[in-house]
Amino acid sequence: VVECSPEESIRSIAQRMNDQKRGCLPVTVCDGGHKRLVGIITDRDLACRAVAQGLDPERTEAGRCMSFPV
């Protein structure tokens, strides 16, 4: 499973989604040695919550744009 963290830049996520030909990635955190799903980030999230608002893709973290709860 291709996933990302809430702290990862949306630029990095968009590149990975493009490379892997995916429209979304689960957003996970490590919680006591176990991964826990905290959200999902979609290509629509990137377009509507980041690009349309003029957010800097290098400095904007996934946690700001992701959809939650899953």
Backbone as numpy.savetxt, mean C-alpha at the origin, in Angstrom:
# Nx Ny Nz CAx CAy CAz Cx Cy Cz
2.81 -14.72 -1.50 1.96 -13.55 -1.50 2.85 -12.31 -1.50
2.58 -11.40 -2.40 3.29 -10.13 -2.45 2.56 -9.17 -1.52
3.27 -8.58 -0.57 2.65 -7.72 0.43 3.50 -6.49 0.65
3.01 -5.58 1.47 3.77 -4.38 1.81 3.49 -4.01 3.25
4.26 -3.03 3.75 4.06 -2.55 5.11 3.40 -1.18 5.06
2.79 -0.74 6.15 2.14 0.57 6.16 3.14 1.72 6.03
4.42 1.47 6.31 5.45 2.51 6.24 6.09 2.63 4.87
5.81 1.72 3.97 6.44 1.71 2.65 5.88 2.84 1.77
6.74 3.44 0.96 6.29 4.54 0.10 5.34 4.01 -0.98
4.40 4.86 -1.35 3.45 4.44 -2.37 4.11 4.30 -3.74
5.21 5.00 -3.95 5.95 4.85 -5.21 6.50 3.43 -5.32
7.11 2.96 -4.25 7.66 1.61 -4.21 6.55 0.57 -4.41
5.42 0.81 -3.79 4.29 -0.11 -3.91 3.75 -0.12 -5.34
3.62 1.06 -5.94 3.13 1.14 -7.32 4.07 0.41 -8.27
5.37 0.55 -8.05 6.34 -0.16 -8.89 6.18 -1.67 -8.74
6.05 -2.13 -7.50 5.90 -3.57 -7.26 4.61 -4.09 -7.87
3.52 -3.34 -7.73 2.24 -3.76 -8.32 2.38 -3.86 -9.84
3.06 -2.92 -10.45 3.27 -2.93 -11.89 4.14 -4.12 -12.31
5.24 -4.33 -11.61 6.15 -5.44 -11.93 5.47 -6.79 -11.80
4.63 -6.92 -10.78 3.96 -8.20 -10.50 2.60 -8.33 -11.19
2.22 -7.27 -11.94 0.93 -7.26 -12.64 -0.23 -7.53 -11.67
-0.26 -6.73 -10.60 -1.30 -6.85 -9.57 -2.03 -5.52 -9.41
-3.27 -5.59 -9.03 -4.07 -4.40 -8.82 -4.19 -4.02 -7.36
-3.66 -4.88 -6.48 -3.72 -4.58 -5.05 -2.67 -5.39 -4.31
-2.34 -4.92 -3.11 -1.42 -5.63 -2.23 -1.98 -5.60 -0.81
-1.88 -6.72 -0.08 -2.24 -6.68 1.33 -1.19 -5.88 2.10
-1.63 -5.17 3.12 -0.74 -4.39 3.97 -0.66 -5.13 5.31
0.56 -5.51 5.71 0.73 -6.31 6.92 1.74 -5.66 7.86
1.62 -6.02 9.14 2.59 -5.63 10.16 3.02 -6.89 10.91
4.21 -6.84 11.49 4.68 -7.95 12.32 4.19 -7.68 13.74
3.51 -8.63 14.30 2.93 -8.48 15.63 3.30 -9.71 16.45
4.31 -9.57 17.29 4.75 -10.69 18.12 5.29 -11.85 17.30
5.98 -11.54 16.20 6.55 -12.59 15.36 5.60 -13.14 14.32
4.37 -12.66 14.31 3.37 -13.10 13.34 2.93 -11.92 12.48
2.67 -12.19 11.22 2.17 -11.14 10.35 0.67 -10.99 10.56
0.26 -9.73 10.60 -1.16 -9.42 10.79 -1.61 -8.47 9.68
-2.72 -8.79 9.05 -3.29 -7.98 7.99 -3.95 -6.75 8.60
-3.53 -5.55 8.13 -4.10 -4.31 8.67 -4.85 -3.51 7.62
-4.70 -3.88 6.35 -5.38 -3.15 5.28 -5.04 -3.73 3.93
-5.51 -3.04 2.90 -5.19 -3.41 1.53 -5.01 -2.10 0.75
-4.07 -2.09 -0.16 -3.89 -0.91 -1.00 -4.11 -1.32 -2.45
-4.98 -0.59 -3.10 -5.37 -0.90 -4.47 -4.89 0.18 -5.42
-4.92 -0.13 -6.71 -4.56 0.89 -7.69 -5.53 2.07 -7.61
-6.76 1.81 -7.26 -7.74 2.90 -7.08 -7.38 3.76 -5.87
-6.94 3.14 -4.78 -6.48 3.90 -3.61 -5.35 4.85 -4.02
-4.41 4.32 -4.79 -3.28 5.15 -5.24 -3.76 6.32 -6.09
-4.69 6.06 -6.99 -5.18 7.11 -7.88 -6.02 8.14 -7.14
-6.97 7.68 -6.33 -7.93 8.59 -5.71 -7.43 9.24 -4.42
-6.65 8.51 -3.64 -6.22 9.03 -2.34 -4.83 9.64 -2.37
-4.09 9.43 -3.45 -2.74 9.97 -3.50 -2.55 10.89 -4.70
-2.68 10.36 -5.90 -2.43 11.15 -7.10 -3.41 12.31 -7.20
-4.69 12.05 -7.03 -5.71 13.09 -7.16 -5.55 14.20 -6.13
-4.94 13.88 -4.99 -4.73 14.87 -3.94 -3.34 15.51 -4.02
-2.54 15.09 -4.99 -1.22 15.69 -5.18 -0.20 15.29 -4.13
-0.35 14.13 -3.52 0.61 13.68 -2.51 1.92 13.25 -3.16
3.02 13.47 -2.46 4.34 13.10 -2.93 4.50 11.59 -2.82
4.67 10.88 -3.94 4.75 9.41 -3.90 5.99 8.89 -3.18
7.04 9.68 -3.09 8.25 9.25 -2.39 8.10 9.35 -0.87
7.28 10.29 -0.42 7.17 10.56 1.02 5.86 10.08 1.63
4.91 9.69 0.80 3.62 9.23 1.31 3.68 7.73 1.59
3.28 7.35 2.78 3.31 5.95 3.19 1.98 5.26 2.87
2.07 3.97 2.67 0.88 3.15 2.35 -0.22 3.32 3.37
0.14 3.45 4.64 -0.85 3.58 5.70 -1.78 4.77 5.51
-1.32 5.78 4.80 -2.14 6.97 4.56 -3.18 6.75 3.46
-2.91 5.80 2.56 -3.77 5.60 1.39 -4.55 4.28 1.41
-4.17 3.36 2.25 -4.76 2.02 2.21 -6.22 2.03 2.64
-6.93 1.00 2.21 -8.30 0.78 2.63 -8.29 -0.14 3.85
-9.11 0.19 4.84 -9.22 -0.65 6.04 -10.55 -0.35 6.69
-11.10 -1.23 7.50 -10.64 -2.60 7.72 -10.88 -3.48 6.50
-10.15 -4.55 6.48 -10.26 -5.49 5.35 -11.38 -6.45 5.66
